[in-house]
Amino acid sequence: MKRIARAVRPHLLVWLLYLAAALLITFPAILRLDTQILGGPGGDSLEMSRHIWWFKTALQNGLPLSWQSLLGYPEGISGLSLLAHPLQYFPWALLAFVLPLPLTFNLVVLATMGLNGWALYLLARDRLPGTSAYPALLAGLVFMAAPTFQGHLFDGHGGLMVQWPVPLLLLALFRIAERFTWRWFITALIFVVLAPGGHFLQTIYLLLPLLGLFWRSFPVPPCWQRAAPR
C-alpha cells in the first residue's frame, strides 16, 4: 500500500498543480463554483450539466440511461448518443449525489483541465529523458491553456475538452514503435477506446489521422511482420 502511495503521490501533486492553474485561468469562477456554471451565454454548459443530472436521476429512479424520457415529450427520445460520450459525465456524475449540480459540473471541467495538463506532462517527460521536470511541466501548462480549449470552455463543449487520453495514447504508440510489448499494446488499445469518450468526433478528426500518421511513420514491429500473409 505504501508503495502504491509513493507511486501515486508525484502524479497527484502534478495534477493538483494543473488544477490550481485551471482555477487561475477561470478566475473569478472559483468564487461562485456552487451557484454559476462555467461557460459563456448561449453555450452548451446547460446541456452538459443536464447530462450529469440525468445520469444521477436515471440511477436513482431505475430509468434506462439509453432512453431520454424527459426529452421529446411525450414520447421521449433515444439517449444512445449520451452513452457514446461517457467521459462527458462519468465517473464525475457520481459527485452529483452529494454536491449541487453547478458545483459538480464545474468540478468536472476543472478536473478535466488538470488531467489534460497532467497527461501532456507524462508524454513530455517520457520524450525528454535526462532533463528536469520543468520543460514537461511547461508543456503540460501550454497544452491545457491552449486557446482551443478556452474556446471550448466558453462554449460549454465539455466533451471536446476531454483530451487527456490522447497524450497517453501517443506515449503508448511511441513506446510500441521503440520496442513492441504486449503491455504497451494493450495500453494503446485502452486509450484508443477512451480518446473518443468525450465526443465521437474525435474518431474522425483525431484518431484516424493520428493512427494513420503513426502507421506510416514508424516501422512495423517484427512480430507483426511475421504475422502478415505471404
N, C-alpha and C positions, 0 to 999 in steps of 0.2 A: 504493500500500500504506500509506503514511504517512497519507494522507487517511482511509482506512478505519479505521486505528488511532485517529486523533484522534476520529472519529465514534463509535467503539465504546467508547472509554475512559470517558466520563462514565456511560454506561449500565451498564458493568461495575462501576464504583465504587458506583453506586446499588444494584445487585443485591447486591454484597458487603456493603453496609450492612444491607440487609434480611436477608441470610444470617446476619450477626452477631446481629441481633435474634432470628432463629429459634433460634439456638444458646442465647441467653439465655432465651427462652420455654421451651425444652425442657430446660434445665439441671436436673439434672446428667447428662443423657444424653450430653453430649459426652465424658464421662469413660469411656464404655464403648460407643462407637458401633460398634466392630467385634465386639462379643460379645452385645449385647442389642438386640432390635428395638423401635423406638418403638411405643407404643400400650399400652393397658390390657389386663388379663386378660380373655379371652373375646371380644376384638375380632377384626377381620378382618386384622390385620397379618400373621399367618402365611399367610393365603390370598393376600394381595397379594405377599408375598415369594416365595411359590411360583410366581406368575405370572412373576416375574423369572427364577427358577430354570428354569422350563420353557422360556422363550424361549431362554435360553442352551443348555440341553440339546438342544432340538429342532434348533437350528442346528448344534451340534457333531456330532449323530448323523444329520443328514439326515432328521429326522422332520417330518411336516406340522404346522404351527402350528394348523391348523384342527381337529385331532383330538387329544384328550387320551387317549393310550393307557395312561397310568398312573393314570387315574381311572376309576371304574366298572368295576373289574377283574371278569372278564377281557375283556369286550367293548370297554371304553373308552367315552368319551362325546364328543359334539361340543364343540369348543372355539371355535365361532364367536363366542360372547359375549366371549371373550378378545380376538379380533380387533376387536370392536366398541368396545373400550376401550383403544386403543393408547397413549394418554398415561399410562396407569397404569404402564407398564413400558418404553416406548420413547421416546427412544433411550437412556434411562438404563440399561437392562438390559445394554448393551454393557459397562458397568463391571464386571459380574459375571464377565467373562472374566479380569479381573486383580485383583479385590478379593473379600474374603469376602462371602457373601450378606447377613449382617446389616448390614455397612457399606454395601453397595450400596443396600439398601432405605432405610436411614436417610438416605443422601445424596440419594436420590430425594425423600424427604419434605421435607428441609431446603431443597433446591434449589427445589422447588415452592412452598414458603412464601415464599422470596425472590422468585420470579417473580411471585407474586400481588401482593406489595408493589410491585415494580417496575412492573407493568402499571398498577396504580391510580395510581401516581406519574405515569406518562406521561399518563394521562387527565386527572388534576388539573392538570398543567402546561399541557395544551392548553386546558382550560376556564377557567383562571385566568391569562390573559395579563397581563403587566405587573407581576406580583407576584414576590416572591423564591421560591426553591425550597422554603423551609421549610414553607409550608402544604401543598404537594404531597407532601413527604416525610412529614409527619404523617399526611396522608390515606392514604398507602400503608401506614404502620405500623398505623393503626387497622384498615384492611381486612384485612391479613394476620394480625392478632392478634385478630380478631373471635371472640366466644365460639362461634359456629357452627363455625368452623374448629378451635377447640380441642376441641370435641366430636367432630368427625370424626377429629382426630388421635388422641384417646384410643381411639376405637372402631376405628381402623385403616382408615378409609374413604379409602384413598389416592386413588381415582378422584374422589371428590366434593371433594377438596381442590384439584383441578386447576381453578382458576378464572381463571388469568391470561389466557386468550383472551377472556374476557367484557369486561373494561375496554377491551381493544384493539378489540373489535368495536364497543363503544359509541363509541370515539373515531372510528372509520371512519364510523359512522352519523351522528354529529354533523357531520362534515366533508361528507358527502353532502347532508345537509339544508341546509347553508350554501351549498354550490356543488358541483353534481354534476360529478365527473370519473371517468373510467374507472379511474384509478389507485386511488381510494378505493373504488370499487365492487368491484373485484377484491379489494382488501384485506378488505373486509367479507365477501365470499364465502369467502375463506380462513378467516376466524375463525368464520364460521357453521359451517364443517365442523369446525374444531378445538374449538369450545366443548363439544360433547358427547363429545369424545375421552377425557375422564376417565370419564364414565359417560353412557349414552344417556338416563338420566332427565332430564338437563339439557335435552334437547329439549322435554320436556313442561313442566317446572316453570320453565324459564328462557327458552329461546329463543322459544317461541311467545308467551308474554306480552310479552317484550321487543320482539320484532319487531312484534307487533300494536300495542303502545303507540306505537312509532316511526311506524308507518304511519298511525295516527290523529292523531298529534300534530304531524307535520311536513307541509308542503305537498309535493305530488308534483312532482318535478323536471320542468321544461318538456319535456325530451326524452322522458320517459315519457308526458306528456300528449299529445304529438304521435303517440306510438305506440299510444295507446288507440283501440279501434274506435269508429267514429261511427255 
